Amino acid sequence: MSEQILKLPEVTKLTGLARSTIYKLISEERFPKQIKLTSFSSGWIKSEVEHWIDERIALSRELGAV
């Protein structure tokens, strides 16, 4: 199965995070790292971003149950 690649505007829309927040989380190793597509372009693997979102939802539900 082929993976779908998201560009930054799609990632910001999907996560609700600002560009600067995404790059900050990447530097802290708390968000999926982008992949290099060309020398001038990069993107994120959609399934990795969706998995990150699912983890945030699960964590939120666990914290809310306390």
Secondary structure as a PSIPRED ss2 file (coil, helix, strand):
# PSIPRED VFORMAT (PSIPRED V4.0)

   1 M C   1.000  0.000  0.000
   2 S C   1.000  0.000  0.000
   3 E C   1.000  0.000  0.000
   4 Q C   1.000  0.000  0.000
   5 I E   0.000  0.000  1.000
   6 L E   0.000  0.000  1.000
   7 K C   1.000  0.000  0.000
   8 L H   0.000  1.000  0.000
   9 P H   0.000  1.000  0.000
  10 E H   0.000  1.000  0.000
  11 V H   0.000  1.000  0.000
  12 T H   0.000  1.000  0.000
  13 K H   0.000  1.000  0.000
  14 L H   0.000  1.000  0.000
  15 T H   0.000  1.000  0.000
  16 G C   1.000  0.000  0.000
  17 L C   1.000  0.000  0.000
  18 A C   1.000  0.000  0.000
  19 R H   0.000  1.000  0.000
  20 S H   0.000  1.000  0.000
  21 T H   0.000  1.000  0.000
  22 I H   0.000  1.000  0.000
  23 Y H   0.000  1.000  0.000
  24 K H   0.000  1.000  0.000
  25 L H   0.000  1.000  0.000
  26 I H   0.000  1.000  0.000
  27 S H   0.000  1.000  0.000
  28 E C   1.000  0.000  0.000
  29 E C   1.000  0.000  0.000
  30 R C   1.000  0.000  0.000
  31 F C   1.000  0.000  0.000
  32 P C   1.000  0.000  0.000
  33 K C   1.000  0.000  0.000
  34 Q C   1.000  0.000  0.000
  35 I E   0.000  0.000  1.000
  36 K E   0.000  0.000  1.000
  37 L E   0.000  0.000  1.000
  38 T E   0.000  0.000  1.000
  39 S C   1.000  0.000  0.000
  40 F C   1.000  0.000  0.000
  41 S E   0.000  0.000  1.000
  42 S E   0.000  0.000  1.000
  43 G E   0.000  0.000  1.000
  44 W E   0.000  0.000  1.000
  45 I E   0.000  0.000  1.000
  46 K H   0.000  1.000  0.000
  47 S H   0.000  1.000  0.000
  48 E H   0.000  1.000  0.000
  49 V H   0.000  1.000  0.000
  50 E H   0.000  1.000  0.000
  51 H H   0.000  1.000  0.000
  52 W H   0.000  1.000  0.000
  53 I H   0.000  1.000  0.000
  54 D H   0.000  1.000  0.000
  55 E H   0.000  1.000  0.000
  56 R H   0.000  1.000  0.000
  57 I H   0.000  1.000  0.000
  58 A H   0.000  1.000  0.000
  59 L H   0.000  1.000  0.000
  60 S H   0.000  1.000  0.000
  61 R H   0.000  1.000  0.000
  62 E H   0.000  1.000  0.000
  63 L H   0.000  1.000  0.000
  64 G H   0.000  1.000  0.000
  65 A C   1.000  0.000  0.000
  66 V C   1.000  0.000  0.000
